[in-house]
Amino acid sequence: MNHESKPGLDTESSSINPGDRIADENQTIDEKAQQIAVDSPDITITQIKIPTYFVVEGEDGNKEALHHVEDAEEISDVIRQARVDENGDRKWW
């Protein structure tokens, strides 16, 4: 996925969360899967960990690392697809 052509995430801005930054050098999917964007307590003091990348597997078996900010819409699409049964009927639970 070429993040340079996508608008939205200014990787040079000092105001973004350091975990949101996309590395300049190429990384493997395994390296991306280890990155954590947020690891801090929320308002209830519950420790929250948010990965920088969500690794998803397509129907063809290929894995892709989706950035939690840049690819948020695609991540949402993957979640919606996971919520359908074998007949394609959406299941809400």
A tleap script that builds the chain and sets N, CA, C and O, in Angstrom:
source leaprc.protein.ff14SB
mol = sequence {
  NMET ASN HIE GLU SER LYS PRO GLY LEU ASP
  THR GLU SER SER SER ILE ASN PRO GLY ASP
  ARG ILE ALA ASP GLU ASN GLN THR ILE ASP
  GLU LYS ALA GLN GLN ILE ALA VAL ASP SER
  PRO ASP ILE THR ILE THR GLN ILE LYS ILE
  PRO THR TYR PHE VAL VAL GLU GLY GLU ASP
  GLY ASN LYS GLU ALA LEU HIE HIE VAL GLU
  ASP ALA GLU GLU ILE SER ASP VAL ILE ARG
  GLN ALA ARG VAL ASP GLU ASN GLY ASP ARG
  LYS TRP CTRP
}
set mol.1.N position { 0.849 -1.171 0.000 }
set mol.1.CA position { 0.000 0.000 0.000 }
set mol.1.C position { 0.892 1.231 0.000 }
set mol.1.O position { 1.804 1.338 0.820 }
set mol.2.N position { 0.642 2.140 -0.895 }
set mol.2.CA position { 1.459 3.342 -1.012 }
set mol.2.C position { 0.807 4.458 -0.218 }
set mol.2.O position { -0.176 5.049 -0.663 }
set mol.3.N position { 1.344 4.746 0.943 }
set mol.3.CA position { 0.769 5.771 1.815 }
set mol.3.C position { 1.153 7.169 1.385 }
set mol.3.O position { 0.522 8.132 1.819 }
set mol.4.N position { 2.161 7.315 0.550 }
set mol.4.CA position { 2.590 8.645 0.149 }
set mol.4.C position { 1.527 9.353 -0.689 }
set mol.4.O position { 1.452 10.582 -0.681 }
set mol.5.N position { 0.708 8.591 -1.411 }
set mol.5.CA position { -0.282 9.211 -2.279 }
set mol.5.C position { -1.593 9.506 -1.562 }
set mol.5.O position { -2.475 10.146 -2.135 }
set mol.6.N position { -1.736 9.056 -0.335 }
set mol.6.CA position { -2.976 9.266 0.400 }
set mol.6.C position { -2.939 10.574 1.174 }
set mol.6.O position { -1.946 10.878 1.834 }
set mol.7.N position { -4.008 11.346 1.097 }
set mol.7.CA position { -4.068 12.570 1.903 }
set mol.7.C position { -4.442 12.237 3.334 }
set mol.7.O position { -4.998 11.172 3.602 }
set mol.8.N position { -4.143 13.132 4.245 }
set mol.8.CA position { -4.649 12.983 5.598 }
set mol.8.C position { -3.610 12.918 6.683 }
set mol.8.O position { -3.671 13.723 7.613 }
set mol.9.N position { -2.664 12.015 6.624 }
set mol.9.CA position { -1.720 11.847 7.722 }
set mol.9.C position { -0.434 12.580 7.396 }
set mol.9.O position { 0.328 12.162 6.524 }
set mol.10.N position { -0.201 13.664 8.093 }
set mol.10.CA position { 1.022 14.446 7.912 }
set mol.10.C position { 2.083 13.839 8.802 }
set mol.10.O position { 2.130 14.112 10.001 }
set mol.11.N position { 2.948 13.005 8.208 }
set mol.11.CA position { 3.929 12.288 8.997 }
set mol.11.C position { 5.028 13.195 9.513 }
set mol.11.O position { 5.837 12.755 10.329 }
set mol.12.N position { 5.093 14.428 9.078 }
set mol.12.CA position { 6.118 15.367 9.537 }
set mol.12.C position { 5.631 16.231 10.696 }
set mol.12.O position { 6.427 16.907 11.349 }
set mol.13.N position { 4.330 16.209 10.949 }
set mol.13.CA position { 3.760 17.058 11.984 }
set mol.13.C position { 4.174 16.573 13.366 }
set mol.13.O position { 4.104 15.379 13.655 }
set mol.14.N position { 4.601 17.490 14.211 }
set mol.14.CA position { 4.979 17.110 15.570 }
set mol.14.C position { 3.756 16.952 16.464 }
set mol.14.O position { 3.889 16.525 17.611 }
set mol.15.N position { 2.569 17.287 15.965 }
set mol.15.CA position { 1.368 17.203 16.790 }
set mol.15.C position { 0.692 15.839 16.709 }
set mol.15.O position { -0.243 15.580 17.466 }
set mol.16.N position { 1.138 14.958 15.811 }
set mol.16.CA position { 0.513 13.648 15.750 }
set mol.16.C position { 1.148 12.700 16.749 }
set mol.16.O position { 2.290 12.895 17.167 }
set mol.17.N position { 0.414 11.686 17.125 }
set mol.17.CA position { 0.908 10.665 18.027 }
set mol.17.C position { 2.100 9.963 17.359 }
set mol.17.O position { 1.992 9.573 16.197 }
set mol.18.N position { 3.214 9.794 18.046 }
set mol.18.CA position { 4.367 9.125 17.439 }
set mol.18.C position { 4.025 7.734 16.901 }
set mol.18.O position { 4.636 7.286 15.931 }
set mol.19.N position { 3.070 7.054 17.507 }
set mol.19.CA position { 2.660 5.739 17.037 }
set mol.19.C position { 1.896 5.772 15.731 }
set mol.19.O position { 1.715 4.734 15.096 }
set mol.20.N position { 1.440 6.959 15.313 }
set mol.20.CA position { 0.718 7.099 14.054 }
set mol.20.C position { 1.652 7.228 12.857 }
set mol.20.O position { 1.231 7.052 11.713 }
set mol.21.N position { 2.900 7.530 13.119 }
set mol.21.CA position { 3.855 7.755 12.032 }
set mol.21.C position { 4.121 6.476 11.246 }
set mol.21.O position { 4.179 5.381 11.805 }
set mol.22.N position { 4.279 6.640 9.959 }
set mol.22.CA position { 4.625 5.539 9.073 }
set mol.22.C position { 6.125 5.591 8.851 }
set mol.22.O position { 6.664 6.632 8.476 }
set mol.23.N position { 6.802 4.474 9.080 }
set mol.23.CA position { 8.263 4.421 8.971 }
set mol.23.C position { 8.718 4.753 7.556 }
set mol.23.O position { 8.056 4.405 6.578 }
set mol.24.N position { 9.848 5.426 7.464 }
set mol.24.CA position { 10.418 5.767 6.164 }
set mol.24.C position { 10.930 4.532 5.436 }
set mol.24.O position { 10.820 4.437 4.213 }
set mol.25.N position { 11.493 3.582 6.190 }
set mol.25.CA position { 12.034 2.382 5.567 }
set mol.25.C position { 10.941 1.323 5.437 }
set mol.25.O position { 9.980 1.313 6.206 }
set mol.26.N position { 11.099 0.427 4.451 }
set mol.26.CA position { 10.142 -0.662 4.265 }
set mol.26.C position { 10.188 -1.602 5.454 }
set mol.26.O position { 11.253 -1.873 6.008 }
set mol.27.N position { 9.028 -2.091 5.837 }
set mol.27.CA position { 8.916 -3.021 6.955 }
set mol.27.C position { 8.133 -4.246 6.515 }
set mol.27.O position { 7.270 -4.167 5.640 }
set mol.28.N position { 8.444 -5.379 7.131 }
set mol.28.CA position { 7.679 -6.587 6.852 }
set mol.28.C position { 6.335 -6.495 7.572 }
set mol.28.O position { 6.143 -5.654 8.450 }
set mol.29.N position { 5.425 -7.359 7.192 }
set mol.29.CA position { 4.129 -7.401 7.869 }
set mol.29.C position { 4.322 -7.748 9.342 }
set mol.29.O position { 3.646 -7.195 10.209 }
set mol.30.N position { 5.253 -8.672 9.622 }
set mol.30.CA position { 5.516 -9.043 11.020 }
set mol.30.C position { 6.037 -7.857 11.826 }
set mol.30.O position { 5.652 -7.680 12.982 }
set mol.31.N position { 6.912 -7.040 11.229 }
set mol.31.CA position { 7.425 -5.853 11.922 }
set mol.31.C position { 6.300 -4.856 12.181 }
set mol.31.O position { 6.220 -4.265 13.259 }
set mol.32.N position { 5.435 -4.672 11.191 }
set mol.32.CA position { 4.312 -3.747 11.356 }
set mol.32.C position { 3.348 -4.246 12.429 }
set mol.32.O position { 2.792 -3.452 13.187 }
set mol.33.N position { 3.151 -5.560 12.492 }
set mol.33.CA position { 2.219 -6.142 13.461 }
set mol.33.C position { 2.675 -5.913 14.897 }
set mol.33.O position { 1.854 -5.944 15.813 }
set mol.34.N position { 3.959 -5.686 15.109 }
set mol.34.CA position { 4.501 -5.468 16.454 }
set mol.34.C position { 4.372 -4.025 16.932 }
set mol.34.O position { 4.530 -3.758 18.123 }
set mol.35.N position { 4.089 -3.092 16.026 }
set mol.35.CA position { 4.046 -1.676 16.395 }
set mol.35.C position { 2.773 -1.335 17.158 }
set mol.35.O position { 1.682 -1.784 16.808 }
set mol.36.N position { 2.931 -0.540 18.199 }
set mol.36.CA position { 1.798 -0.088 19.013 }
set mol.36.C position { 1.670 1.426 18.862 }
set mol.36.O position { 2.637 2.161 19.060 }
set mol.37.N position { 0.475 1.882 18.511 }
set mol.37.CA position { 0.226 3.315 18.346 }
set mol.37.C position { -0.059 3.971 19.690 }
set mol.37.O position { 0.432 5.064 19.975 }
set mol.38.N position { -0.852 3.299 20.509 }
set mol.38.CA position { -1.253 3.854 21.802 }
set mol.38.C position { -1.137 2.761 22.855 }
set mol.38.O position { -1.595 1.637 22.652 }
set mol.39.N position { -0.524 3.099 23.972 }
set mol.39.CA position { -0.452 2.192 25.120 }
set mol.39.C position { -0.519 3.061 26.365 }
set mol.39.O position { 0.500 3.426 26.951 }
set mol.40.N position { -1.749 3.382 26.753 }
set mol.40.CA position { -1.935 4.267 27.900 }
set mol.40.C position { -3.323 4.034 28.498 }
set mol.40.O position { -4.199 3.462 27.849 }
set mol.41.N position { -3.513 4.479 29.729 }
set mol.41.CA position { -4.821 4.300 30.358 }
set mol.41.C position { -5.847 5.272 29.786 }
set mol.41.O position { -5.524 6.392 29.392 }
set mol.42.N position { -7.095 4.806 29.752 }
set mol.42.CA position { -8.179 5.697 29.352 }
set mol.42.C position { -8.720 6.410 30.592 }
set mol.42.O position { -8.099 6.358 31.653 }
set mol.43.N position { -9.850 7.063 30.470 }
set mol.43.CA position { -10.401 7.854 31.565 }
set mol.43.C position { -10.780 7.000 32.773 }
set mol.43.O position { -10.853 7.506 33.893 }
set mol.44.N position { -11.024 5.690 32.547 }
set mol.44.CA position { -11.370 4.790 33.650 }
set mol.44.C position { -10.141 4.086 34.224 }
set mol.44.O position { -10.267 3.210 35.081 }
set mol.45.N position { -8.977 4.461 33.762 }
set mol.45.CA position { -7.689 3.916 34.170 }
set mol.45.C position { -7.473 2.493 33.625 }
set mol.45.O position { -6.584 1.774 34.080 }
set mol.46.N position { -8.293 2.103 32.654 }
set mol.46.CA position { -8.097 0.826 31.970 }
set mol.46.C position { -7.009 1.015 30.924 }
set mol.46.O position { -7.082 1.935 30.109 }
set mol.47.N position { -6.006 0.156 30.944 }
set mol.47.CA position { -4.906 0.261 29.991 }
set mol.47.C position { -5.415 -0.101 28.596 }
set mol.47.O position { -6.002 -1.167 28.407 }
set mol.48.N position { -5.197 0.768 27.636 }
set mol.48.CA position { -5.654 0.579 26.266 }
set mol.48.C position { -4.440 0.451 25.352 }
set mol.48.O position { -3.533 1.282 25.398 }
set mol.49.N position { -4.424 -0.587 24.523 }
set mol.49.CA position { -3.377 -0.758 23.514 }
set mol.49.C position { -4.030 -0.767 22.145 }
set mol.49.O position { -4.960 -1.533 21.891 }
set mol.50.N position { -3.538 0.087 21.270 }
set mol.50.CA position { -4.036 0.146 19.904 }
set mol.50.C position { -2.858 -0.105 18.976 }
set mol.50.O position { -1.863 0.618 19.025 }
set mol.51.N position { -2.963 -1.125 18.132 }
set mol.51.CA position { -1.862 -1.386 17.216 }
set mol.51.C position { -1.790 -0.314 16.135 }
set mol.51.O position { -2.808 0.260 15.747 }
set mol.52.N position { -0.590 -0.054 15.660 }
set mol.52.CA position { -0.425 0.891 14.557 }
set mol.52.C position { -0.997 0.294 13.282 }
set mol.52.O position { -1.613 0.995 12.479 }
set mol.53.N position { -0.790 -0.994 13.103 }
set mol.53.CA position { -1.281 -1.694 11.912 }
set mol.53.C position { -2.167 -2.864 12.321 }
set mol.53.O position { -1.888 -3.559 13.298 }
set mol.54.N position { -3.231 -3.069 11.563 }
set mol.54.CA position { -4.076 -4.242 11.705 }
set mol.54.C position { -3.751 -5.157 10.540 }
set mol.54.O position { -3.866 -4.755 9.382 }
set mol.55.N position { -3.349 -6.373 10.831 }
set mol.55.CA position { -3.010 -7.320 9.776 }
set mol.55.C position { -4.271 -8.099 9.427 }
set mol.55.O position { -4.893 -8.718 10.290 }
set mol.56.N position { -4.640 -8.058 8.142 }
set mol.56.CA position { -5.831 -8.758 7.668 }
set mol.56.C position { -5.421 -9.727 6.574 }
set mol.56.O position { -4.427 -9.524 5.877 }
set mol.57.N position { -6.199 -10.771 6.440 }
set mol.57.CA position { -5.951 -11.770 5.412 }
set mol.57.C position { -7.111 -11.748 4.437 }
set mol.57.O position { -8.270 -11.881 4.830 }
set mol.58.N position { -6.790 -11.580 3.159 }
set mol.58.CA position { -7.817 -11.549 2.128 }
set mol.58.C position { -8.307 -12.942 1.787 }
set mol.58.O position { -7.765 -13.940 2.261 }
set mol.59.N position { -9.340 -12.999 0.959 }
set mol.59.CA position { -9.888 -14.285 0.547 }
set mol.59.C position { -8.854 -15.137 -0.177 }
set mol.59.O position { -8.934 -16.365 -0.153 }
set mol.60.N position { -7.884 -14.491 -0.820 }
set mol.60.CA position { -6.844 -15.206 -1.549 }
set mol.60.C position { -5.721 -15.685 -0.634 }
set mol.60.O position { -4.779 -16.330 -1.093 }
set mol.61.N position { -5.816 -15.371 0.663 }
set mol.61.CA position { -4.818 -15.805 1.630 }
set mol.61.C position { -3.667 -14.833 1.818 }
set mol.61.O position { -2.833 -15.035 2.701 }
set mol.62.N position { -3.603 -13.783 1.011 }
set mol.62.CA position { -2.541 -12.783 1.156 }
set mol.62.C position { -2.821 -11.900 2.364 }
set mol.62.O position { -3.954 -11.480 2.600 }
set mol.63.N position { -1.769 -11.629 3.119 }
set mol.63.CA position { -1.883 -10.760 4.288 }
set mol.63.C position { -1.486 -9.341 3.909 }
set mol.63.O position { -0.614 -9.119 3.069 }
set mol.64.N position { -2.154 -8.384 4.558 }
set mol.64.CA position { -1.885 -6.969 4.331 }
set mol.64.C position { -1.928 -6.259 5.674 }
set mol.64.O position { -2.783 -6.551 6.510 }
set mol.65.N position { -1.008 -5.331 5.881 }
set mol.65.CA position { -0.985 -4.530 7.105 }
set mol.65.C position { -1.680 -3.206 6.816 }
set mol.65.O position { -1.218 -2.431 5.979 }
set mol.66.N position { -2.779 -2.946 7.500 }
set mol.66.CA position { -3.552 -1.721 7.307 }
set mol.66.C position { -3.253 -0.755 8.450 }
set mol.66.O position { -3.380 -1.115 9.620 }
set mol.67.N position { -2.859 0.464 8.111 }
set mol.67.CA position { -2.528 1.491 9.100 }
set mol.67.C position { -3.813 1.994 9.749 }
set mol.67.O position { -4.786 2.293 9.057 }
set mol.68.N position { -3.815 2.088 11.074 }
set mol.68.CA position { -5.046 2.405 11.808 }
set mol.68.C position { -5.617 3.779 11.506 }
set mol.68.O position { -6.793 4.019 11.778 }
set mol.69.N position { -4.820 4.693 10.948 }
set mol.69.CA position { -5.338 6.015 10.564 }
set mol.69.C position { -5.546 6.074 9.049 }
set mol.69.O position { -6.648 6.353 8.576 }
set mol.70.N position { -4.491 5.811 8.306 }
set mol.70.CA position { -4.543 5.909 6.850 }
set mol.70.C position { -5.566 4.965 6.225 }
set mol.70.O position { -6.215 5.323 5.242 }
set mol.71.N position { -5.714 3.778 6.776 }
set mol.71.CA position { -6.572 2.753 6.192 }
set mol.71.C position { -7.821 2.490 7.018 }
set mol.71.O position { -8.392 1.402 6.942 }
set mol.72.N position { -8.252 3.464 7.803 }
set mol.72.CA position { -9.392 3.273 8.711 }
set mol.72.C position { -10.651 2.836 7.968 }
set mol.72.O position { -11.390 1.983 8.460 }
set mol.73.N position { -10.901 3.401 6.804 }
set mol.73.CA position { -12.098 3.036 6.050 }
set mol.73.C position { -12.029 1.576 5.591 }
set mol.73.O position { -13.019 0.848 5.662 }
set mol.74.N position { -10.864 1.163 5.125 }
set mol.74.CA position { -10.692 -0.232 4.693 }
set mol.74.C position { -10.805 -1.190 5.882 }
set mol.74.O position { -11.356 -2.282 5.747 }
set mol.75.N position { -10.287 -0.789 7.039 }
set mol.75.CA position { -10.428 -1.610 8.249 }
set mol.75.C position { -11.910 -1.770 8.586 }
set mol.75.O position { -12.352 -2.865 8.935 }
set mol.76.N position { -12.672 -0.694 8.484 }
set mol.76.CA position { -14.112 -0.771 8.740 }
set mol.76.C position { -14.795 -1.721 7.759 }
set mol.76.O position { -15.687 -2.479 8.139 }
set mol.77.N position { -14.369 -1.674 6.490 }
set mol.77.CA position { -14.935 -2.586 5.482 }
set mol.77.C position { -14.648 -4.039 5.841 }
set mol.77.O position { -15.520 -4.897 5.700 }
set mol.78.N position { -13.440 -4.319 6.300 }
set mol.78.CA position { -13.072 -5.683 6.689 }
set mol.78.C position { -13.942 -6.151 7.850 }
set mol.78.O position { -14.404 -7.292 7.861 }
set mol.79.N position { -14.166 -5.273 8.826 }
set mol.79.CA position { -15.009 -5.627 9.972 }
set mol.79.C position { -16.432 -5.912 9.512 }
set mol.79.O position { -17.047 -6.873 9.971 }
set mol.80.N position { -16.964 -5.087 8.608 }
set mol.80.CA position { -18.325 -5.324 8.101 }
set mol.80.C position { -18.408 -6.662 7.370 }
set mol.80.O position { -19.388 -7.390 7.522 }
set mol.81.N position { -17.395 -6.986 6.587 }
set mol.81.CA position { -17.390 -8.261 5.861 }
set mol.81.C position { -17.354 -9.439 6.823 }
set mol.81.O position { -17.937 -10.488 6.548 }
set mol.82.N position { -16.679 -9.272 7.934 }
set mol.82.CA position { -16.576 -10.354 8.910 }
set mol.82.C position { -17.898 -10.601 9.614 }
set mol.82.O position { -18.073 -11.634 10.261 }
set mol.83.N position { -18.812 -9.681 9.498 }
set mol.83.CA position { -20.094 -9.803 10.193 }
set mol.83.C position { -21.208 -10.318 9.286 }
set mol.83.O position { -22.378 -10.007 9.508 }
set mol.84.N position { -20.859 -11.090 8.281 }
set mol.84.CA position { -21.885 -11.702 7.444 }
set mol.84.C position { -21.736 -13.217 7.537 }
set mol.84.O position { -20.635 -13.742 7.702 }
set mol.85.N position { -22.873 -13.907 7.428 }
set mol.85.CA position { -22.815 -15.365 7.499 }
set mol.85.C position { -22.498 -15.944 6.124 }
set mol.85.O position { -22.242 -15.205 5.174 }
set mol.86.N position { -22.518 -17.286 6.026 }
set mol.86.CA position { -22.150 -17.947 4.774 }
set mol.86.C position { -23.102 -17.637 3.623 }
set mol.86.O position { -22.757 -17.849 2.461 }
set mol.87.N position { -24.304 -17.132 3.937 }
set mol.87.CA position { -25.268 -16.737 2.906 }
set mol.87.C position { -25.147 -15.264 2.535 }
set mol.87.O position { -25.886 -14.770 1.684 }
set mol.88.N position { -24.230 -14.576 3.166 }
set mol.88.CA position { -24.072 -13.149 2.887 }
set mol.88.C position { -25.002 -12.261 3.673 }
set mol.88.O position { -25.066 -11.056 3.430 }
set mol.89.N position { -25.743 -12.853 4.636 }
set mol.89.CA position { -26.665 -12.072 5.457 }
set mol.89.C position { -25.893 -11.441 6.602 }
set mol.89.O position { -25.115 -12.108 7.284 }
set mol.90.N position { -26.115 -10.149 6.807 }
set mol.90.CA position { -25.429 -9.434 7.878 }
set mol.90.C position { -25.952 -9.895 9.238 }
set mol.90.O position { -27.159 -9.985 9.463 }
set mol.91.N position { -25.022 -10.180 10.126 }
set mol.91.CA position { -25.364 -10.587 11.485 }
set mol.91.C position { -24.868 -9.527 12.467 }
set mol.91.O position { -23.693 -9.160 12.454 }
set mol.92.N position { -25.752 -9.048 13.297 }
set mol.92.CA position { -25.377 -8.063 14.332 }
set mol.92.C position { -25.450 -8.726 15.674 }
set mol.92.O position { -26.468 -9.327 16.017 }
set mol.93.N position { -24.407 -8.630 16.430 }
set mol.93.CA position { -24.379 -9.183 17.772 }
set mol.93.C position { -23.558 -8.336 18.669 }
set mol.93.O position { -23.417 -8.646 19.852 }
savepdb mol mol.pdb
quit
